[in-house]
């Protein structure tokens, strides 16, 4: 694969991890992140907060002990099990500088896209290496995350097939939008 990818949602649990899982399985160089202040999971108190860096396995074990039936039924336990098979713990985008640079960053929510762009603008631009940031709006539920991951894989395969994303990005994105009836927003930033 030619490019290095980052998948970003709010909590690095559902949308970014589903896409990370699919891309990793296909051999892509991919990482995933969240932009929120905490990792949030649906539960009896509406949201169960965790700190970024808390291992997925620890979350799985704690929630299974709290209410196994609830967290199975709402899909959280299977999601955490999948996540633990992809990487150890959720990571925060704003703390990823030591992970190196990315060629393409895909976000799944407009406010996350805005946060990634803002963060990239605030970083010291040493390399002046371009990074393509694309937002593919995906609702934060398990069904939509699965659809979004398949669309993300298709889009990344299109990017890999081009000699230069910089020269062809307009055509690639407009074709994707037309074929999938999904609106994309993109920006080019720098490291």
Buried (B, 14 or more C-beta within 10 A) or exposed (E): BEBBBBBBBBBBBBBBBBBBBBBBEEEBEBBBBBBBEBBBBBBEEEEBBBEBEBBBBBBBEBBBEEBEEBBEEBBBBEBBEBBBEBBEBBBBBBEBEEEEBBBBBBBBBEEBBBBBBEBBEEEEEEEEEEBBBBBBBBBBEBEBBBBBBBBBBEBBEBBBEBEEBEEBBEEBBEEBEEEBEBEBBBBEBBB
